[in-house]
Amino acid sequence: MKREKIEEAVLDQTENLKYKKSGIVRNVNLQKIISTKQITVVSGVRRSGKSTLLLQLMKHFDEFSYLNFDDERLINFDVSDFQNLILIFKKYSQTKVIFFDEIQNVTGWERFIRRIFDEDYKIFITGSNAKLLSSELATHLTGRYIKIELYPFSFQEILNYNKVDYKKLSSNNKAKILQLFDNYLTIGGFPEMIKYNDNEYLKRVYEDIIYKDLIVRYKIRNIKQFKNLSQYLFTNFTGELSYNSLKLALNIKSVTTVQEYVSYLEDSYLVFELYKYDYSLKKQYISNKKIYVIDNGVRNKIAFKFSDDNGKFLENIVFLELKRQQKELYFFKTKNNREIDFLYFENNTYYLVQVSYSLDNYKTRKREIKAIIDTNKEIPNTKNIILTYNEEEIITENNIKIEVIPIWKWLIK
Protein backbone atom coordinates (compact mmCIF):
# COMPACT_ATOMS: atom_id res chain seq x y z
CA MET A 1 0.00 0.00 0.00
CA LYS A 2 1.29 3.50 -0.83
CA ARG A 3 2.86 5.24 2.13
CA GLU A 4 1.21 8.55 1.16
CA LYS A 5 -2.25 6.99 1.50
CA ILE A 6 -1.43 5.64 4.98
CA GLU A 7 -0.05 9.03 6.04
CA GLU A 8 -3.17 10.79 4.81
CA ALA A 9 -5.36 8.48 6.92
CA VAL A 10 -3.14 8.97 9.99
CA LEU A 11 -3.20 12.77 9.73
CA ASP A 12 -6.95 13.01 8.99
CA GLN A 13 -7.90 10.67 11.81
CA THR A 14 -5.60 12.40 14.31
CA GLU A 15 -7.09 15.76 13.36
CA ASN A 16 -10.62 14.42 13.75
CA LEU A 17 -9.86 13.25 17.29
CA LYS A 18 -9.80 16.91 18.36
CA TYR A 19 -13.51 17.25 17.62
CA LYS A 20 -14.71 14.08 19.29
CA LYS A 21 -16.29 14.16 22.72
CA SER A 22 -15.00 11.74 25.33
CA GLY A 23 -18.51 10.84 26.58
CA ILE A 24 -19.35 9.51 30.02
CA VAL A 25 -16.79 7.48 31.91
CA ARG A 26 -17.60 3.77 31.65
CA ASN A 27 -17.50 1.39 34.59
CA VAL A 28 -13.92 0.47 33.77
CA ASN A 29 -10.84 0.92 35.94
CA LEU A 30 -8.98 3.42 33.73
CA GLN A 31 -6.12 3.90 36.19
CA LYS A 32 -5.38 0.18 36.24
CA ILE A 33 -5.30 0.12 32.44
CA ILE A 34 -3.00 3.14 32.22
CA SER A 35 -0.56 1.85 34.82
CA THR A 36 -0.17 -1.70 33.45
CA LYS A 37 2.77 -2.54 31.20
CA GLN A 38 0.68 -5.10 29.36
CA ILE A 39 -1.13 -4.59 26.06
CA THR A 40 -4.70 -3.39 26.62
CA VAL A 41 -7.24 -5.18 24.40
CA VAL A 42 -10.77 -3.76 24.29
CA SER A 43 -13.25 -6.01 22.50
CA GLY A 44 -17.00 -5.81 22.00
CA VAL A 45 -19.82 -5.32 19.58
CA ARG A 46 -19.67 -2.50 17.02
CA ARG A 47 -20.77 0.92 18.33
CA SER A 48 -20.61 -0.15 21.98
CA GLY A 49 -18.20 2.66 22.84
CA LYS A 50 -14.76 1.09 22.30
CA SER A 51 -13.42 4.10 20.39
CA THR A 52 -14.82 6.44 23.03
CA LEU A 53 -13.06 4.45 25.74
CA LEU A 54 -9.80 4.83 23.78
CA LEU A 55 -10.46 8.59 23.63
CA GLN A 56 -10.85 8.68 27.41
CA LEU A 57 -7.55 6.81 27.79
CA MET A 58 -5.79 9.14 25.33
CA LYS A 59 -6.48 12.11 27.59
CA HIS A 60 -4.08 10.61 30.14
CA PHE A 61 -1.11 10.94 27.75
CA ASP A 62 0.60 14.09 26.49
CA GLU A 63 1.52 12.39 23.21
CA PHE A 64 0.32 9.29 21.38
CA SER A 65 -0.06 7.83 17.90
CA TYR A 66 -3.42 6.58 16.58
CA LEU A 67 -4.96 4.74 13.66
CA ASN A 68 -8.43 3.28 13.08
CA PHE A 69 -8.36 0.45 10.53
CA ASP A 70 -12.12 0.69 9.94
CA ASP A 71 -11.39 3.22 7.16
CA GLU A 72 -12.01 2.47 3.49
CA ARG A 73 -8.65 4.06 2.57
CA LEU A 74 -6.93 1.26 4.51
CA ILE A 75 -8.81 -1.65 2.94
CA ASN A 76 -5.60 -2.90 1.26
CA PHE A 77 -3.43 -2.39 4.36
CA ASP A 78 -1.58 -5.59 5.23
CA VAL A 79 1.03 -6.68 7.75
CA SER A 80 3.91 -5.52 5.53
CA ASP A 81 2.62 -1.94 5.79
CA PHE A 82 3.11 -1.74 9.55
CA GLN A 83 6.77 -0.76 9.21
CA ASN A 84 5.81 2.21 7.05
CA LEU A 85 3.14 3.10 9.58
CA ILE A 86 5.72 3.19 12.39
CA LEU A 87 7.96 5.47 10.28
CA ILE A 88 4.99 7.79 9.71
CA PHE A 89 4.24 7.86 13.44
CA LYS A 90 7.90 8.67 14.20
CA LYS A 91 7.87 11.47 11.63
CA TYR A 92 5.37 13.38 13.78
CA SER A 93 6.18 12.18 17.30
CA GLN A 94 8.73 10.14 19.24
CA THR A 95 6.04 8.78 21.59
CA LYS A 96 5.89 5.07 22.30
CA VAL A 97 2.18 5.16 23.17
CA ILE A 98 0.03 3.74 20.35
CA PHE A 99 -3.72 3.29 19.95
CA PHE A 100 -5.13 1.00 17.24
CA ASP A 101 -8.88 0.75 16.54
CA GLU A 102 -10.48 -2.34 14.89
CA ILE A 103 -7.10 -3.99 14.39
CA GLN A 104 -8.61 -7.37 13.46
CA ASN A 105 -9.12 -5.94 9.95
CA VAL A 106 -5.39 -6.55 9.30
CA THR A 107 -4.40 -10.20 8.93
CA GLY A 108 -1.25 -10.99 10.89
CA TRP A 109 -1.48 -7.92 13.15
CA GLU A 110 -0.52 -9.90 16.26
CA ARG A 111 3.08 -10.50 15.11
CA PHE A 112 3.63 -6.78 14.66
CA ILE A 113 2.07 -5.99 18.04
CA ARG A 114 4.31 -8.60 19.69
CA ARG A 115 7.38 -7.00 18.10
CA ILE A 116 6.66 -3.44 19.20
CA PHE A 117 5.59 -4.68 22.64
CA ASP A 118 9.07 -6.18 22.97
CA GLU A 119 10.41 -2.73 22.00
CA ASP A 120 8.66 -1.25 25.08
CA TYR A 121 5.71 0.39 23.32
CA LYS A 122 2.60 1.09 25.39
CA ILE A 123 -0.20 -0.40 23.25
CA PHE A 124 -3.98 -0.11 23.25
CA ILE A 125 -6.05 -2.02 20.68
CA THR A 126 -9.74 -2.60 20.00
CA GLY A 127 -11.57 -5.20 17.95
CA SER A 128 -15.12 -6.32 17.16
CA ASN A 129 -14.52 -10.01 16.58
CA ALA A 130 -14.15 -12.21 19.66
CA LYS A 131 -12.77 -15.26 17.82
CA LEU A 132 -10.16 -13.43 15.75
CA LEU A 133 -8.88 -11.54 18.75
CA SER A 134 -8.90 -14.52 21.10
CA SER A 135 -7.16 -16.97 18.78
CA GLU A 136 -4.45 -14.50 17.78
CA LEU A 137 -3.89 -13.26 21.31
CA ALA A 138 -3.66 -16.82 22.63
CA THR A 139 -1.16 -17.81 19.94
CA HIS A 140 1.26 -14.89 20.03
CA LEU A 141 0.54 -12.68 23.04
CA THR A 142 -0.18 -15.07 25.92
CA GLY A 143 0.48 -13.38 29.24
CA ARG A 144 1.19 -10.03 27.61
CA TYR A 145 -2.25 -8.46 27.58
CA ILE A 146 -5.30 -7.59 29.64
CA LYS A 147 -8.67 -7.90 27.96
CA ILE A 148 -11.74 -5.77 28.55
CA GLU A 149 -15.07 -6.76 27.00
CA LEU A 150 -17.21 -3.70 26.46
CA TYR A 151 -20.98 -3.99 26.14
CA PRO A 152 -23.62 -1.36 25.43
CA PHE A 153 -24.40 0.86 28.44
CA SER A 154 -25.32 -0.84 31.68
CA PHE A 155 -28.29 0.60 33.57
CA GLN A 156 -25.87 2.28 36.01
CA GLU A 157 -24.12 3.96 33.10
CA ILE A 158 -27.46 5.18 31.73
CA LEU A 159 -28.28 6.70 35.11
CA ASN A 160 -24.85 8.35 35.16
CA TYR A 161 -25.45 9.71 31.65
CA ASN A 162 -28.75 11.20 32.82
CA LYS A 163 -27.14 12.52 36.03
CA VAL A 164 -29.46 10.56 38.31
CA ASP A 165 -28.13 9.91 41.82
CA TYR A 166 -29.18 6.29 42.24
CA LYS A 167 -27.60 6.05 45.68
CA LYS A 168 -30.32 8.32 47.08
CA LEU A 169 -33.74 6.74 46.55
CA SER A 170 -35.91 9.79 47.16
CA SER A 171 -39.39 9.74 45.63
CA ASN A 172 -38.29 11.93 42.72
CA ASN A 173 -35.13 9.91 42.10
CA LYS A 174 -37.00 6.62 42.25
CA ALA A 175 -39.60 7.88 39.77
CA LYS A 176 -36.84 8.95 37.39
CA ILE A 177 -35.03 5.62 37.81
CA LEU A 178 -38.20 3.64 37.01
CA GLN A 179 -38.89 5.81 33.97
CA LEU A 180 -35.37 5.28 32.64
CA PHE A 181 -35.58 1.56 33.40
CA ASP A 182 -38.76 1.25 31.33
CA ASN A 183 -36.91 2.88 28.43
CA TYR A 184 -33.86 0.67 28.95
CA LEU A 185 -36.08 -2.42 28.90
CA THR A 186 -37.10 -1.82 25.30
CA ILE A 187 -34.55 0.51 23.63
CA GLY A 188 -31.44 -1.04 25.18
CA GLY A 189 -28.14 0.64 25.91
CA PHE A 190 -26.26 1.45 22.71
CA PRO A 191 -24.64 4.82 23.49
CA GLU A 192 -25.74 6.64 20.34
CA MET A 193 -29.27 5.29 20.66
CA ILE A 194 -29.43 6.72 24.20
CA LYS A 195 -28.02 10.02 22.98
CA TYR A 196 -30.05 10.57 19.80
CA ASN A 197 -33.06 8.22 20.12
CA ASP A 198 -32.90 7.52 16.37
CA ASN A 199 -35.31 4.69 15.62
CA GLU A 200 -33.36 3.58 12.54
CA TYR A 201 -29.93 3.68 14.19
CA LEU A 202 -30.09 0.19 15.71
CA LYS A 203 -31.19 -1.35 12.44
CA ARG A 204 -28.19 0.24 10.69
CA VAL A 205 -25.80 -1.08 13.37
CA TYR A 206 -27.24 -4.57 13.03
CA GLU A 207 -27.02 -4.56 9.23
CA ASP A 208 -23.45 -3.24 9.31
CA ILE A 209 -22.44 -6.16 11.51
CA ILE A 210 -24.33 -8.72 9.42
CA TYR A 211 -22.94 -7.52 6.09
CA LYS A 212 -19.53 -5.94 6.81
CA ASP A 213 -18.33 -8.08 9.70
CA LEU A 214 -19.89 -11.43 8.85
CA ILE A 215 -21.17 -11.98 5.31
CA VAL A 216 -18.14 -10.33 3.67
CA ARG A 217 -15.50 -11.60 6.13
CA TYR A 218 -16.69 -15.22 6.15
CA LYS A 219 -17.74 -15.23 2.47
CA ILE A 220 -21.23 -16.47 3.33
CA ARG A 221 -22.97 -17.49 0.12
CA ASN A 222 -26.51 -18.18 1.26
CA ILE A 223 -27.15 -14.68 2.63
CA LYS A 224 -30.91 -15.12 2.98
CA GLN A 225 -30.50 -18.30 5.01
CA PHE A 226 -27.93 -16.69 7.28
CA LYS A 227 -30.10 -13.61 7.88
CA ASN A 228 -33.13 -15.83 8.56
CA LEU A 229 -31.17 -17.73 11.20
CA SER A 230 -30.08 -14.51 12.87
CA GLN A 231 -33.62 -13.14 12.92
CA TYR A 232 -34.91 -16.46 14.28
CA LEU A 233 -32.43 -16.35 17.16
CA PHE A 234 -33.31 -12.75 17.98
CA THR A 235 -37.02 -13.57 17.88
CA ASN A 236 -36.62 -16.61 20.12
CA PHE A 237 -34.06 -15.12 22.51
CA THR A 238 -33.89 -16.54 26.07
CA GLY A 239 -35.31 -19.77 24.63
CA GLU A 240 -33.75 -23.23 24.64
CA LEU A 241 -32.63 -24.43 21.22
CA SER A 242 -30.65 -27.21 19.59
CA TYR A 243 -28.66 -27.00 16.37
CA ASN A 244 -30.82 -29.73 14.90
CA SER A 245 -34.05 -27.89 15.72
CA LEU A 246 -32.63 -24.79 13.98
CA LYS A 247 -31.67 -26.90 10.98
CA LEU A 248 -35.20 -28.26 10.67
CA ALA A 249 -37.00 -24.97 11.39
CA LEU A 250 -35.00 -23.03 8.80
CA ASN A 251 -34.47 -25.80 6.26
CA ILE A 252 -30.68 -25.57 6.48
CA LYS A 253 -28.85 -28.49 4.88
CA SER A 254 -26.57 -29.50 7.75
CA VAL A 255 -26.09 -29.09 11.49
CA THR A 256 -22.48 -28.11 10.78
CA THR A 257 -23.68 -25.09 8.78
CA VAL A 258 -25.96 -24.08 11.67
CA GLN A 259 -23.04 -24.33 14.11
CA GLU A 260 -20.88 -22.19 11.85
CA TYR A 261 -23.57 -19.53 11.44
CA VAL A 262 -24.21 -19.34 15.18
CA SER A 263 -20.46 -19.12 15.89
CA TYR A 264 -20.15 -16.19 13.46
CA LEU A 265 -22.95 -14.35 15.26
CA GLU A 266 -21.27 -15.09 18.59
CA ASP A 267 -17.90 -13.85 17.34
CA SER A 268 -19.47 -10.50 16.48
CA TYR A 269 -21.10 -10.30 19.95
CA LEU A 270 -24.61 -10.25 18.45
CA VAL A 271 -25.75 -13.41 20.22
CA PHE A 272 -24.54 -15.55 23.12
CA GLU A 273 -25.02 -19.24 23.86
CA LEU A 274 -25.63 -20.30 27.45
CA TYR A 275 -24.70 -23.90 28.30
CA LYS A 276 -26.60 -26.16 30.67
CA TYR A 277 -24.70 -26.88 33.88
CA ASP A 278 -23.54 -30.47 34.17
CA TYR A 279 -20.64 -32.17 35.93
CA SER A 280 -19.91 -33.84 32.59
CA LEU A 281 -18.31 -31.46 30.09
CA LYS A 282 -19.40 -33.73 27.25
CA LYS A 283 -23.04 -33.41 28.31
CA GLN A 284 -22.66 -29.63 28.53
CA TYR A 285 -21.50 -29.47 24.92
CA ILE A 286 -24.14 -31.76 23.44
CA SER A 287 -27.11 -30.44 25.44
CA ASN A 288 -29.46 -27.75 24.18
CA LYS A 289 -28.29 -24.15 24.58
CA LYS A 290 -30.16 -21.00 25.55
CA ILE A 291 -29.76 -17.94 23.35
CA TYR A 292 -29.34 -14.34 24.52
CA VAL A 293 -28.74 -11.21 22.46
CA ILE A 294 -26.51 -8.17 22.76
CA ASP A 295 -29.24 -5.58 23.27
CA ASN A 296 -33.00 -5.41 23.77
CA GLY A 297 -33.28 -2.42 21.46
CA VAL A 298 -31.67 -4.27 18.55
CA ARG A 299 -33.91 -7.25 19.24
CA ASN A 300 -36.96 -4.98 19.19
CA LYS A 301 -35.95 -3.49 15.88
CA ILE A 302 -35.21 -6.59 13.84
CA ALA A 303 -37.26 -9.45 15.35
CA PHE A 304 -40.91 -10.44 15.48
CA LYS A 305 -42.64 -9.24 18.64
CA PHE A 306 -44.98 -11.11 20.97
CA SER A 307 -47.17 -10.13 23.92
CA ASP A 308 -45.03 -11.95 26.51
CA ASP A 309 -41.73 -10.34 25.52
CA ASN A 310 -41.33 -8.18 28.67
CA GLY A 311 -40.30 -11.17 30.77
CA LYS A 312 -37.74 -12.09 28.11
CA PHE A 313 -36.43 -8.53 28.02
CA LEU A 314 -35.88 -8.68 31.78
CA GLU A 315 -34.09 -12.02 31.51
CA ASN A 316 -31.86 -10.74 28.72
CA ILE A 317 -30.91 -7.68 30.80
CA VAL A 318 -29.94 -9.92 33.73
CA PHE A 319 -27.85 -12.14 31.45
CA LEU A 320 -25.96 -9.15 30.03
CA GLU A 321 -25.31 -7.72 33.49
CA LEU A 322 -23.92 -11.03 34.75
CA LYS A 323 -21.71 -11.16 31.64
CA ARG A 324 -20.43 -7.66 32.43
CA GLN A 325 -19.58 -8.93 35.90
CA GLN A 326 -17.61 -11.75 34.24
CA LYS A 327 -19.57 -14.56 35.88
CA GLU A 328 -19.09 -18.05 34.51
CA LEU A 329 -22.75 -18.61 33.74
CA TYR A 330 -24.96 -21.65 33.10
CA PHE A 331 -28.61 -22.53 33.21
CA PHE A 332 -29.64 -25.58 35.23
CA LYS A 333 -32.29 -28.27 35.03
CA THR A 334 -33.21 -30.48 37.94
CA LYS A 335 -33.83 -34.20 37.60
CA ASN A 336 -37.56 -33.50 37.45
CA ASN A 337 -36.94 -30.90 34.71
CA ARG A 338 -37.42 -27.70 36.71
CA GLU A 339 -35.29 -24.88 35.33
CA ILE A 340 -33.02 -22.28 36.94
CA ASP A 341 -32.37 -19.36 34.62
CA PHE A 342 -28.82 -18.63 35.79
CA LEU A 343 -26.35 -20.51 37.94
CA TYR A 344 -22.83 -19.38 38.80
CA PHE A 345 -20.20 -20.15 41.42
CA GLU A 346 -18.53 -17.42 43.46
CA ASN A 347 -16.80 -17.24 46.85
CA ASN A 348 -17.39 -20.95 47.46
CA THR A 349 -21.13 -20.53 46.93
CA TYR A 350 -23.52 -21.48 44.12
CA TYR A 351 -25.85 -18.63 43.16
CA LEU A 352 -29.27 -19.41 41.70
CA VAL A 353 -30.95 -16.52 39.87
CA GLN A 354 -34.50 -16.72 38.60
CA VAL A 355 -36.10 -13.98 36.50
CA SER A 356 -39.86 -13.44 36.48
CA TYR A 357 -41.77 -10.35 35.45
CA SER A 358 -44.10 -10.80 38.43
CA LEU A 359 -44.89 -13.29 41.18
CA ASP A 360 -48.51 -12.15 41.47
CA ASN A 361 -49.76 -15.19 39.62
CA TYR A 362 -49.98 -18.19 41.99
CA LYS A 363 -48.77 -20.71 39.39
CA THR A 364 -45.79 -18.55 38.45
CA ARG A 365 -44.84 -17.99 42.08
CA LYS A 366 -45.10 -21.70 42.86
CA ARG A 367 -43.05 -22.65 39.78
CA GLU A 368 -40.18 -20.25 40.55
CA ILE A 369 -39.97 -21.21 44.22
CA LYS A 370 -40.26 -24.93 43.50
CA ALA A 371 -37.39 -24.77 40.99
CA ILE A 372 -35.12 -23.28 43.64
CA ILE A 373 -36.19 -25.79 46.32
CA ASP A 374 -35.68 -28.75 43.99
CA THR A 375 -32.29 -27.46 42.89
CA ASN A 376 -31.22 -27.25 46.54
CA LYS A 377 -31.82 -31.00 46.81
CA GLU A 378 -29.13 -31.50 44.15
CA ILE A 379 -26.91 -28.49 44.93
CA PRO A 380 -27.30 -27.63 48.64
CA ASN A 381 -26.52 -24.35 50.46
CA THR A 382 -27.09 -22.01 47.55
CA LYS A 383 -27.68 -18.26 47.53
CA ASN A 384 -31.15 -17.82 46.00
CA ILE A 385 -32.51 -14.78 44.17
CA ILE A 386 -35.67 -14.09 42.19
CA LEU A 387 -35.49 -10.90 40.14
CA THR A 388 -38.79 -9.23 39.19
CA TYR A 389 -39.95 -6.04 37.53
CA ASN A 390 -40.80 -4.27 40.80
CA GLU A 391 -41.53 -6.70 43.65
CA GLU A 392 -39.49 -7.13 46.81
CA GLU A 393 -39.76 -9.60 49.70
CA ILE A 394 -38.00 -12.40 51.54
CA ILE A 395 -39.45 -15.89 51.05
CA THR A 396 -38.57 -18.74 53.39
CA GLU A 397 -39.76 -22.19 52.46
CA ASN A 398 -38.40 -25.62 53.49
CA ASN A 399 -35.72 -23.71 55.44
CA ILE A 400 -34.53 -22.16 52.20
CA LYS A 401 -34.27 -18.37 52.00
CA ILE A 402 -35.09 -16.64 48.73
CA GLU A 403 -34.56 -12.92 48.13
CA VAL A 404 -37.03 -11.28 45.75
CA ILE A 405 -35.49 -8.09 44.34
CA PRO A 406 -36.64 -5.60 41.68
CA ILE A 407 -34.26 -5.85 38.75
CA TRP A 408 -33.72 -2.10 38.61
CA LYS A 409 -32.58 -2.15 42.26
CA TRP A 410 -30.34 -5.18 41.68
CA LEU A 411 -28.72 -3.41 38.73
CA ILE A 412 -27.65 -0.40 40.80
CA LYS A 413 -26.24 -2.24 43.82
N, C-alpha and C positions, 0 to 999 in steps of 0.2 A: 504494500500500500504506500502511496506517495506521502513522504514526510510532511509536505506542505498541507495536505488534507488533514492529517492528524493534528498538526499545530493549530490549524484553524478551529478545529473542534475544541481543543484544549482552551484556547483563548476565549472563544465565544462562551463556553460553559462556565469558565472561571468568572467572566464578566457578569453573566446572568445570576451567579450566586449572590451578588450584591443586592439584588432586588427581591430575593426570596425571603419570606418570613420564617422564623424558626419554630413557630407554632407553640403548642403547650408542651411542657416537659412530660414525657411518658414515664410510666412506672418502671424505670430502668435505672440501675445504679451507675450513673455517668462517671462518677469519680473512680469507681473500681475499674471501669473500662479504660479511662484515661491513664491510670497509674500502672496498668499491667504492661509487661513487655511482650505479651503474646499478641498474635494477630487477632483482631476483633472481626468476627463474621456475623453479620446481621442478615437473617433469612426470614422470609415470610411472603404472603400473597402480594401480588401487585397492588399498589396504591394504599398499602396499609400504613405508610408513614416511614419507610426505611430511609428514604432520601432526607426527610425532615430530621430524623434522628442523627444522620450524618452531619447535617447542618448545625445541629445543637452541639455536637462534638467538636466541629471545626472552630467554634467560637472560643474554645479553650486553648487554641494554638495561635501564635503570632503569624506563623507561616505554614503553608501546606500546599501540596499539589493535589489536583482532582481531575477525574475523568469519569463520565457516565457512558457506558458502552451501549446503552439503549438509545442510540443516535443513528439515524439512517446513513450518515456520512461514514460511520465506522463499520458498516455491514461486512466489508472485506478485510477488516482488521484480523490478523492472526498472530500466533505466538511469536513469530519472527519480527513482528513490528514493535514488540515491547522495548527492545533496546533503543530504537529511535524515540519511543515515547519518553524513556528515561532521559535521553539527551535533550529533548524538548523541555522537560521539567527543569533540568539543570540550567538551561539557558536563561530561565526566568527566576530561579530560586535555588539556593543550596540546601533547602530543607530536606530532612529525611522522614517527614510525615506525609503519608500518601493515603488518599481516599479513592476507592474504586467502587462505582455503582454498577449493579447488574453484570458482574464480571463473568457469570456463567455463559455469556454470549460468546466468549473467546475460548475455543478448544485448546486445552493445554495450559491454561492460565496458572494452574497450581505449581508448575515447575518454576515459572518466573517468580511467583510470590515466595516460594521456598528460597530462591536465590537471593532476592533482595532482603528477605527476613534475616538470612545469614550475614548480610552486609549491614545489619543493625538498623534497618528501616522500621519505623512505626507505621503499621499497616491497618487500615480499616476497609473492609469489603462488604458489599451487599449482594444478595442473589434471590431470585424468585423461584428457584427449582430445588426442592429438598433433596432429591436423589442425586442430581449432578453435584451439588455442593458436598453432600455427605460422602459420596464415593471418592471424590477427588481429595477431600480433606483427609479422609481415613487413609488413603494410599500414600500421600506425600507430606502431609502436615500434622500427623499424629502427635499430640502433646504440645503443639505449638500455637494453638488457637483456643479462644473462648467463643462459644456460639450463643447468640441471642435470637430466639424466635419471636418475631413481632407479629401481632395480630391486629385487626381493627380495634378501635378504642374499646377498652373495658368500660363498665358502667361508672366506676370511680373516675376514669379519665374524662368521661362525658360530663360528670358533675364538676370536675375541675375546670373544664372548658367553659361551662356555664356559670362559673364562680359561685357554686352552691356549697355552703359549709355543711357537709354531711355528718360532721362530728357533733353538731348541735341540732337535735331533732325538735326544734320548735314547731308550732303548728304551721307556720308559713313555709319553713324549710321542708317539712315533711310533705306538704302539698306540692311543692315544686319538685321534690324528689320523685313522688309518685307520677306526676305529669311527665317528667323526663323518662321515667322507667317505661311508661306506656308507649312513648315514642320509640325508645330503644328496642322494645319487644318486637316491633314490626319494621322499623327502618334500619336497624342494625347500628354498626359503629364505624363504618368507613369514614375517615376524617373529612374528606371533601363532601360526602353526603351530609354529614352533620353541619358542616359550614355553609353549604349552599342550598341544601334541600332540593336538589335537581332530580326529578323523578326518572330521567333517562340516564343519569350518570352511572348507576349500578349496572344497568344493562350493557352500557359501553365497556365498563370494566370487565364484566363477565365475558363478553364477546372478544375482547382483546386477548384475554387469557386463553380462551378456547382456540382462537385462530392463530395468534402470534406465538404463544408459548407452547401450544400442544399440537395442533394440526400441522403447522409448518415444521416445527422441530422434529416431530416423530414421523413425519411423512405419512400421516393417516389418510388412507385412500377412501374409505367409506365414511365420508364426513357426516352424512345424514344419520347413519347408525350410531356414530360416536356421540353426536349431539343429542340424539334420542336417549341414549344411556345416561348422559349427564343430566338431562331434564328429569328422567325417571328417578334418579337418585335424589335430586333436589326435591322432587314432589313427595317422595316416600322417606324423607329424612327422619331420623330417630327410629326407623323401623328395622326389623331383623330380616336380613336377606342372605341368599346363597348365590354363588356365581352361576350355578345351574339354573336357579329360578330366574335370574336376569337373562340368561341365554334363551330360555323358553319364552319369557315375556316379551322380549324384544327381537326374537327370531334371528339371533346372532349365531353364526355357524359353529363356533367352538367355545368351550369354557376358557381356553387359553386366551382367546381374543378378549373375552370379558375381563379376565384378570389384568391383561395389559392395559385396557382402557381405564379400569378403575385405578391402577397404579399411576397412570399419567395424571389423572385428576388429583390423586393424592400428592404427587410430586409438586404440583402447582399450588397446593394448599387449598384447593376448592372444596374437597371432601376429605373426610377422615373415616377410617374403619376402626371400630371398637371390637376387640376380641372378647370372647367369653372366658371367664376365669376358670381354669382347670389346673390341677396339679400336673397333668400330662401336657407337655408342650405340643405334642403331636395332635391331641384332641383340640387344643386351642386353635391350631392352624386350620384344621379341617372343619371345625364347627362353623355355623352361620355367624355372620358379622352384623353389627349394627352400624348404620351410616349417619354421620353428622356432617354439617356443612359450615363453611367459613363465616357465614353472616346471614342473619334472618332477613335483612333487607334485600340481599341478592336473591335469596330463596323466594321472597315475595314477588320479586320482579320477573323471574323467569320460569317459575313452576306453577302447576295447577293448584288452586286453593280449595280448601275444604272447611267445613264449619267447626271442626274440632282442632284446628291448627294451633290455637293459643297454648294448649298444653305442650305441644311439640316445640313451639317457640321457646317456652320456658326451659324445657329439657335441653334444647340446643345451646341456650345461654349458659346453663350450668356446665355442660360439657366443655364449652370454650373457656370458661373461667378456670376450670380444673386443669385444662391444658396449659393455660397461662401460668398456673402455679406449678407446672411441671410434675404433676402427679402421674404415676404409672397406673393408668386406668384400665378397668375391665367392667363388663356387666356380668351378672351372676344368675344362675338358675339353680334352684333347689332340686332335690330328688323328686319332689312332687310338682315340679315345673313352675314354681312361683319365681318371679323375676325381680332382681334388684337392679335399678338403673345403672348405678355406678358403685364400684368397689375399688378401694385403693388401700395400700399399707403404708403407715407412717408412724414413727415413734413407737414401734413395737405394738401397734394397734391397727386392726382392720376397721376401716370406715365404710359404712353402708349409707348411701345417699339415694333417697327416692325423690322423684319430682312429680307433683300432682297439682293441677291448677287449683283445686279445692278439695277439702275433705268433708264438705257439707253433705254430700251424698253418702248414705250409709254403706252401700256396696263398695264404693271407692275407698272409703275410710277403712273398712274391714280388710279389703284386698291389700292395701299398702302396709297396714300393721301386720297382717298375717305373713306377708313376704319377709318382713324383718324378723319376726319371731321364728319362722321356719329356718331362715338362714342361720340364726343363732344356734340352732340344734346341730348345724354342720360346721359353723365357724363361731365358736363361743367368744364372749367378752368383746363384743364389737362396740364401736361408737356409732349411734344410730341417728340419722337426720332425715326428716321429710321436709322438702322445700316446696312452698306453695306461693300462690300469687300474693296473698296478704293475710294469712292466718298464722297465729302464734299461740303455742301452748306446750305443755309437757305432758306426754302420755306415758303411763307406766302400766305395763301389762305382762303377766307371767314373770315378774321381777326384771323386766327389760325396760330400760328408760329410752324414750324416743323424743328428741327435740323437734318440734314443728316450728319452722322459721320462715318468714316472708323472704322470697328470693332477693328482693331489693335490699333488705337489711343484711342478708348474708353476703351480698356482693360488696358492701361498703365496710365490712368488719376490718 
